[in-house]
Amino acid sequence: MTTPAGWHPDPEGPPGQQRYWDGDRWTEHSQPAAPQPFTQAPQAVAAPQPSKGGASTLKVVLIVLGVLAVLGVGGCAACAAIVGTSVNEADKAIDEEQNKNSITNKQARAVSLGTTRAEVEQMFGPPATDQESSNEGLGDDSCIYYNIRDAGVLDQWQFCFGGSGQAGKLRSKNRL
């Protein structure tokens, strides 16, 4: 059986080329292959699948809420640590200031009535505060105050002297 003359796929050429067969042999004539007529039925297109956006949106919302919760708890803990540190530092500063001009109860009790103000200040250093007063008919008084070491902020020893200036003699001492 012989192949009829006509245009056929070129057995020696590139794909998509045709060559002319004269019934006995291939000629030098070639051309691009003509498009093939559509002979197959179209493939069925798959129906679109329902979107899973609702489930993934819920996951994203839950993850965001979880992250915010962790950050909120962590932020509160960090704030508490910072505030706690600041309070401790403030307490330490108050304690240092309180002890700056301070004496112990034992030291205060050891001071005898009649000791001069100058002698008390020589023993303990400058007082935390002092107060001068003038009582008509009773003479001049001066009182000096020393903080009590490692006690409350308002805990002090009061030493009151009769007479004037540094030469005044201790008349009374009181723990306030």
C-alpha positions as a Python dict, from the first residue, in 0.01 Angstrom:
ca = {
    (1, 'M'): (0, 0, 0),
    (2, 'T'): (147, 333, -102),
    (3, 'T'): (101, 665, 66),
    (4, 'P'): (-97, 904, -150),
    (5, 'A'): (67, 1225, -272),
    (6, 'G'): (12, 1528, -47),
    (7, 'W'): (133, 1721, 253),
    (8, 'H'): (240, 1500, 545),
    (9, 'P'): (439, 1550, 868),
    (10, 'D'): (808, 1591, 778),
    (11, 'P'): (993, 1280, 905),
    (12, 'E'): (1331, 1461, 892),
    (13, 'G'): (1227, 1814, 990),
    (14, 'P'): (1140, 1985, 1313),
    (15, 'P'): (811, 1910, 1482),
    (16, 'G'): (520, 2107, 1340),
    (17, 'Q'): (663, 2102, 981),
    (18, 'Q'): (506, 1938, 678),
    (19, 'R'): (676, 1816, 360),
    (20, 'Y'): (524, 1728, 29),
    (21, 'W'): (517, 1355, -71),
    (22, 'D'): (481, 1312, -447),
    (23, 'G'): (376, 950, -418),
    (24, 'D'): (735, 816, -470),
    (25, 'R'): (958, 1039, -265),
    (26, 'W'): (978, 1350, -46),
    (27, 'T'): (1024, 1678, -233),
    (28, 'E'): (1225, 1985, -116),
    (29, 'H'): (898, 2174, -49),
    (30, 'S'): (801, 2221, 318),
    (31, 'Q'): (564, 2440, 516),
    (32, 'P'): (439, 2481, 872),
    (33, 'A'): (180, 2228, 964),
    (34, 'A'): (-177, 2347, 942),
    (35, 'P'): (-364, 2355, 1269),
    (36, 'Q'): (-545, 2034, 1334),
    (37, 'P'): (-922, 2055, 1349),
    (38, 'F'): (-1062, 2015, 1701),
    (39, 'T'): (-1190, 1661, 1720),
    (40, 'Q'): (-1207, 1596, 2098),
    (41, 'A'): (-1494, 1685, 2322),
    (42, 'P'): (-1399, 1950, 2580),
    (43, 'Q'): (-1294, 1819, 2921),
    (44, 'A'): (-1540, 1873, 3203),
    (45, 'V'): (-1439, 2166, 3423),
    (46, 'A'): (-1431, 2085, 3794),
    (47, 'A'): (-1694, 2264, 4000),
    (48, 'P'): (-1550, 2533, 4226),
    (49, 'Q'): (-1490, 2417, 4581),
    (50, 'P'): (-1647, 2612, 4865),
    (51, 'S'): (-1404, 2859, 5026),
    (52, 'K'): (-1255, 2768, 5362),
    (53, 'G'): (-1209, 3139, 5441),
    (54, 'G'): (-1437, 3122, 5745),
    (55, 'A'): (-1224, 2863, 5922),
    (56, 'S'): (-893, 3032, 5837),
    (57, 'T'): (-1029, 3374, 5941),
    (58, 'L'): (-1129, 3228, 6276),
    (59, 'K'): (-779, 3081, 6320),
    (60, 'V'): (-620, 3420, 6246),
    (61, 'V'): (-851, 3599, 6490),
    (62, 'L'): (-776, 3343, 6763),
    (63, 'I'): (-400, 3370, 6704),
    (64, 'V'): (-413, 3751, 6720),
    (65, 'L'): (-617, 3739, 7042),
    (66, 'G'): (-372, 3489, 7191),
    (67, 'V'): (-74, 3710, 7106),
    (68, 'L'): (-248, 4015, 7254),
    (69, 'A'): (-326, 3822, 7573),
    (70, 'V'): (37, 3713, 7609),
    (71, 'L'): (160, 4066, 7546),
    (72, 'G'): (-92, 4206, 7793),
    (73, 'V'): (12, 3969, 8070),
    (74, 'G'): (379, 4019, 7991),
    (75, 'G'): (334, 4397, 7981),
    (76, 'C'): (164, 4397, 8320),
    (77, 'A'): (441, 4185, 8468),
    (78, 'A'): (705, 4419, 8323),
    (79, 'C'): (524, 4726, 8462),
    (80, 'A'): (498, 4564, 8803),
    (81, 'A'): (869, 4485, 8800),
    (82, 'I'): (958, 4840, 8700),
    (83, 'V'): (727, 4997, 8959),
    (84, 'G'): (849, 4754, 9226),
    (85, 'T'): (1209, 4844, 9149),
    (86, 'S'): (1130, 5216, 9164),
    (87, 'V'): (952, 5178, 9498),
    (88, 'N'): (1246, 4981, 9640),
    (89, 'E'): (1489, 5248, 9519),
    (90, 'A'): (1274, 5523, 9674),
    (91, 'D'): (1258, 5333, 10005),
    (92, 'K'): (1634, 5291, 10001),
    (93, 'A'): (1687, 5663, 9935),
    (94, 'I'): (1451, 5753, 10223),
    (95, 'D'): (1633, 5512, 10455),
    (96, 'E'): (1971, 5661, 10359),
    (97, 'E'): (1844, 6014, 10421),
    (98, 'Q'): (1682, 5910, 10750),
    (99, 'N'): (2007, 5751, 10872),
    (100, 'K'): (2219, 6047, 10758),
    (101, 'N'): (2166, 6238, 11087),
    (102, 'S'): (2073, 5950, 11310),
    (103, 'I'): (2162, 5802, 11645),
    (104, 'T'): (2064, 5484, 11823),
    (105, 'N'): (1836, 5473, 12126),
    (106, 'K'): (2132, 5358, 12335),
    (107, 'Q'): (2338, 5664, 12232),
    (108, 'A'): (2051, 5902, 12315),
    (109, 'R'): (1992, 5747, 12658),
    (110, 'A'): (2363, 5779, 12742),
    (111, 'V'): (2355, 6160, 12716),
    (112, 'S'): (2327, 6311, 13067),
    (113, 'L'): (2117, 6612, 13160),
    (114, 'G'): (2344, 6914, 13190),
    (115, 'T'): (2552, 6824, 12882),
    (116, 'T'): (2602, 7128, 12659),
    (117, 'R'): (2461, 7153, 12308),
    (118, 'A'): (2813, 7182, 12171),
    (119, 'E'): (2910, 6853, 12339),
    (120, 'V'): (2602, 6672, 12199),
    (121, 'E'): (2676, 6799, 11848),
    (122, 'Q'): (3040, 6696, 11888),
    (123, 'M'): (2927, 6340, 11982),
    (124, 'F'): (2664, 6296, 11709),
    (125, 'G'): (2742, 6554, 11441),
    (126, 'P'): (2498, 6813, 11313),
    (127, 'P'): (2133, 6750, 11404),
    (128, 'A'): (1867, 6662, 11147),
    (129, 'T'): (1677, 6980, 11250),
    (130, 'D'): (1684, 7241, 11520),
    (131, 'Q'): (1441, 7488, 11674),
    (132, 'E'): (1497, 7807, 11872),
    (133, 'S'): (1227, 7945, 12099),
    (134, 'S'): (1194, 8224, 12347),
    (135, 'N'): (965, 8176, 12645),
    (136, 'E'): (890, 8497, 12830),
    (137, 'G'): (992, 8466, 13191),
    (138, 'L'): (1128, 8114, 13143),
    (139, 'G'): (1441, 8198, 12942),
    (140, 'D'): (1558, 8093, 12599),
    (141, 'D'): (1535, 7733, 12488),
    (142, 'S'): (1672, 7556, 12184),
    (143, 'C'): (1592, 7203, 12079),
    (144, 'I'): (1777, 6984, 11834),
    (145, 'Y'): (1646, 6667, 11673),
    (146, 'Y'): (1826, 6350, 11567),
    (147, 'N'): (1664, 6077, 11363),
    (148, 'I'): (1658, 5732, 11520),
    (149, 'R'): (1872, 5494, 11314),
    (150, 'D'): (1674, 5234, 11117),
    (151, 'A'): (1342, 5359, 11255),
    (152, 'G'): (1039, 5523, 11095),
    (153, 'V'): (1057, 5851, 10908),
    (154, 'L'): (919, 6059, 11196),
    (155, 'D'): (1098, 5875, 11479),
    (156, 'Q'): (1338, 6120, 11645),
    (157, 'W'): (1513, 6209, 11967),
    (158, 'Q'): (1457, 6565, 12089),
    (159, 'F'): (1724, 6734, 12303),
    (160, 'C'): (1620, 7068, 12457),
    (161, 'F'): (1875, 7306, 12609),
    (162, 'G'): (1824, 7598, 12846),
    (163, 'G'): (2036, 7908, 12801),
    (164, 'S'): (2164, 8063, 12483),
    (165, 'G'): (2354, 7917, 12188),
    (166, 'Q'): (2600, 7629, 12207),
    (167, 'A'): (2664, 7682, 12581),
    (168, 'G'): (2305, 7592, 12676),
    (169, 'K'): (2271, 7293, 12906),
    (170, 'L'): (2054, 6989, 12833),
    (171, 'R'): (1724, 7026, 13025),
    (172, 'S'): (1527, 6743, 12867),
    (173, 'K'): (1543, 6464, 12612),
    (174, 'N'): (1248, 6285, 12464),
    (175, 'R'): (1183, 6018, 12208),
    (176, 'L'): (920, 6143, 11961),
}
